[in-house]
Amino acid sequence: MDYPNNIKLSIIIFSVFTWNFLTVHGQELEPLILAERIFSKEHMPNMDAYITEDYKGPLGFDFKKRVTPRFTLLEQKKTSAVITMTLLDSLAEGIDTYLYFQKDSIWKVSAFRTLANTGIIQELKNSLEQMSKREVRRIIKYHKRRDDTDAYAIFASMDNYNFQLGNARLILELDQNIEKHFLENQDDFERLKRMALEQLQKENSMQQGRINLIENLEPAYQKLFISSVSTGGHNFKNCINFLIGGTLDNSVGYLYVEDKKDLPLMNPKNFIMIKKITGYWYIYKTT
């Protein structure tokens, strides 16, 4: 059917306008942009349309005035995405949180996660930081004076004190600083990884369950604020897990994974964050 020229022009203008609108609108609905909109401190119109029924987390206007969110795309697939939302205070200190998005017809935020149950670690960190050198030496001296080797002491040596303090600090650090710690000490991590692989080659590789590695090198990896090195088990299988620490299932550490298919999948119920550092090395967090 032929249309008059003025109608043709109107159709063309309408089509171009509609295409531009949908393109801009589509860009606005990408997970990173959507996260910035939902978690800004201004109310987002029609916000409920971009939140799944299962979402129970905070929104932007729930944050305190002096909290500033910073967003980074961690992973985006066809129908799922994960955004790191770093919440910073006026001193640029804060925590990393993770926003999960899913897509049916449009992107929607479906879950909010962060490393949980860190209060006891924060209390330990504060307690150790507040101790004077004299008090630290007194506790060590008291421990050495006791005949009962099983007697409890918060730390038994200066090395142990330094490990516990450094370990608590690293658990609570922002992801970028956990990554920085690895890169600054990469040669030491690589050396320990080689020894762990050598041990695996010598031992029965068919052993089931979790296998502790290089336990004879505990002083070496504790200097890096690593609490244990292991492989296997339900979660880590063919990964080498350089565990920093945490509480129960809420843990943070480094993974060495040579074959990417052995890398755990990010999900809001277990591995809430996996981020590549370099080569075969990754940071992870669980909940």
KOLTIZA-138888 format. One line per 5 residues: number of its first residue (from 1); their letters; for each residue x, y, z of C-alpha. Coordinates in steps of 0.1 Angstrom, whole numbers, plus 5000, padded with zeros to 4 digits. Example, Ala and Ser with C-alpha at 12.3 -4.5 7.8 and 13.67 -1.06 7.14 Angstrom:
2
1 = as = 5123 4955 5078  5137 4989 5071 $
//
This chain:
287
1 = mdypn = 5000 5000 5000  5013 5035 4990  5011 5063 5016  5011 5100 5009  5046 5115 5014 $
6 = nikls = 5036 5134 5046  5024 5101 5062  5056 5083 5050  5077 5110 5066  5057 5107 5099 $
11 = iiifs = 5062 5070 5099  5099 5074 5094  5102 5100 5121  5081 5079 5145  5102 5048 5137 $
16 = vftwn = 5135 5066 5143  5123 5082 5175  5110 5048 5188  5143 5030 5178  5163 5057 5196 $
21 = fltvh = 5141 5055 5227  5143 5018 5229  5181 5018 5224  5186 5044 5252  5160 5026 5273 $
26 = gqele = 5178 4993 5267  5211 5008 5277  5196 5021 5309  5184 4986 5318  5219 4971 5316 $
31 = plila = 5228 4957 5351  5256 4982 5358  5234 5012 5349  5204 4997 5367  5224 4991 5398 $
36 = erifs = 5234 5028 5399  5198 5038 5395  5183 5014 5421  5210 5021 5447  5212 5058 5443 $
41 = kehmp = 5198 5078 5472  5171 5092 5449  5138 5074 5444  5137 5055 5411  5103 5057 5393 $
46 = nmday = 5087 5023 5389  5114 5006 5409  5093 4975 5417  5094 4965 5381  5132 4960 5384 $
51 = itedy = 5132 4939 5416  5122 4902 5418  5097 4891 5443  5125 4872 5462  5147 4902 5467 $
56 = kgplg = 5149 4911 5504  5179 4934 5504  5184 4972 5508  5177 4999 5484  5197 5031 5478 $
61 = fdfkk = 5177 5053 5501  5184 5028 5530  5220 5039 5530  5233 5065 5554  5239 5100 5540 $
66 = rvtpr = 5277 5097 5542  5278 5062 5525  5289 5064 5489  5283 5033 5466  5308 5024 5439 $
71 = ftlle = 5298 4999 5412  5319 4974 5392  5307 4947 5368  5320 4914 5381  5303 4891 5356 $
76 = qkkts = 5276 4893 5329  5261 4864 5310  5230 4862 5288  5205 4860 5316  5225 4866 5348 $
81 = avitm = 5250 4892 5361  5269 4901 5392  5278 4936 5403  5302 4945 5431  5288 4974 5451 $
86 = tllds = 5315 4989 5473  5300 5010 5501  5325 5036 5513  5323 5060 5542  5337 5095 5544 $
91 = laegi = 5372 5081 5552  5370 5058 5521  5367 5028 5544  5339 5003 5537  5328 4969 5526 $
96 = dtyly = 5322 4951 5493  5287 4937 5486  5274 4918 5456  5243 4923 5436  5228 4895 5416 $
101 = fqkds = 5207 4902 5386  5186 4879 5364  5169 4886 5331  5136 4874 5317  5122 4902 5295 $
106 = iwkvs = 5142 4928 5314  5170 4928 5340  5160 4927 5377  5180 4926 5409  5174 4893 5426 $
111 = afrtl = 5198 4890 5456  5222 4911 5478  5251 4893 5494  5282 4902 5515  5307 4883 5537 $
116 = antgi = 5285 4876 5568  5291 4871 5605  5323 4893 5606  5315 4910 5639  5337 4886 5659 $
121 = iqelk = 5366 4892 5635  5362 4929 5638  5362 4926 5676  5394 4905 5675  5410 4931 5651 $
126 = nsleq = 5401 4960 5674  5413 4942 5705  5447 4933 5690  5452 4968 5676  5445 4984 5709 $
131 = mskre = 5471 4963 5728  5503 4980 5737  5536 4963 5729  5541 4959 5766  5508 4941 5770 $
136 = vrrii = 5516 4918 5740  5550 4909 5756  5533 4902 5789  5508 4878 5773  5536 4860 5755 $
141 = kyhkr = 5557 4858 5786  5527 4844 5806  5521 4817 5780  5558 4806 5781  5559 4805 5819 $
146 = rddtd = 5530 4781 5820  5538 4744 5823  5505 4734 5808  5511 4735 5771  5473 4733 5765 $
151 = ayaif = 5466 4764 5784  5447 4789 5764  5463 4821 5752  5451 4844 5725  5486 4842 5710 $
156 = asmdn = 5518 4825 5721  5545 4844 5702  5551 4877 5684  5548 4858 5651  5515 4845 5662 $
161 = ynfql = 5503 4879 5673  5513 4894 5639  5496 4866 5620  5463 4870 5639  5462 4907 5635 $
166 = gnarl = 5472 4906 5598  5448 4878 5591  5419 4896 5607  5427 4928 5588  5429 4909 5555 $
171 = ileld = 5396 4891 5560  5379 4925 5564  5397 4943 5536  5381 4955 5504  5385 4931 5474 $
176 = qniek = 5410 4955 5457  5433 4954 5488  5430 4916 5490  5441 4915 5454  5469 4940 5461 $
181 = hflen = 5482 4918 5489  5485 4889 5465  5502 4908 5438  5527 4923 5463  5536 4888 5475 $
186 = qddfe = 5530 4868 5443  5565 4852 5443  5559 4837 5477  5524 4825 5467  5539 4809 5436 $
191 = rlkrm = 5566 4791 5456  5541 4777 5480  5518 4767 5452  5546 4747 5435  5553 4729 5468 $
196 = aleql = 5516 4721 5472  5515 4706 5437  5546 4686 5443  5530 4671 5474  5498 4663 5455 $
201 = qkens = 5519 4644 5428  5536 4623 5455  5505 4615 5475  5475 4594 5464  5456 4616 5441 $
206 = mqqgr = 5425 4594 5445  5421 4603 5481  5386 4615 5488  5376 4646 5507  5397 4676 5518 $
211 = inlie = 5435 4672 5518  5456 4695 5538  5488 4706 5520  5522 4719 5530  5514 4719 5567 $
216 = nlepa = 5552 4718 5574  5554 4752 5559  5528 4769 5582  5552 4797 5593  5558 4805 5556 $
221 = yqklf = 5521 4808 5546  5511 4825 5579  5535 4853 5570  5512 4859 5541  5482 4858 5566 $
226 = issvs = 5470 4825 5551  5454 4802 5577  5456 4769 5557  5463 4754 5523  5442 4725 5510 $
231 = tgghn = 5425 4709 5481  5395 4687 5475  5362 4684 5492  5327 4693 5479  5335 4730 5471 $
236 = fknci = 5371 4730 5459  5377 4696 5441  5407 4703 5418  5414 4738 5432  5441 4747 5456 $
241 = nflig = 5425 4768 5484  5447 4793 5501  5422 4801 5529  5425 4835 5546  5397 4829 5570 $
246 = gtldn = 5362 4838 5582  5335 4821 5602  5319 4788 5594  5308 4789 5558  5315 4827 5555 $
251 = svgyl = 5351 4826 5542  5375 4845 5520  5407 4833 5503  5426 4827 5471  5422 4799 5446 $
256 = yvedk = 5447 4784 5422  5428 4767 5393  5446 4755 5362  5415 4744 5343  5387 4770 5343 $
261 = kdlpl = 5361 4742 5342  5371 4734 5377  5364 4769 5389  5333 4771 5412  5304 4790 5398 $
266 = mnpkn = 5293 4822 5414  5259 4820 5430  5241 4838 5459  5239 4806 5480  5276 4796 5482 $
271 = fimik = 5304 4813 5462  5291 4849 5463  5322 4863 5447  5349 4849 5424  5373 4874 5407 $
276 = kitgy = 5403 4867 5386  5436 4883 5398  5461 4870 5372  5469 4838 5354  5453 4809 5373 $
281 = wyiyk = 5448 4829 5405  5414 4841 5419  5399 4857 5450  5368 4841 5464  5342 4846 5491 $
286 = tt = 5315 4822 5503  5284 4825 5524 $
//
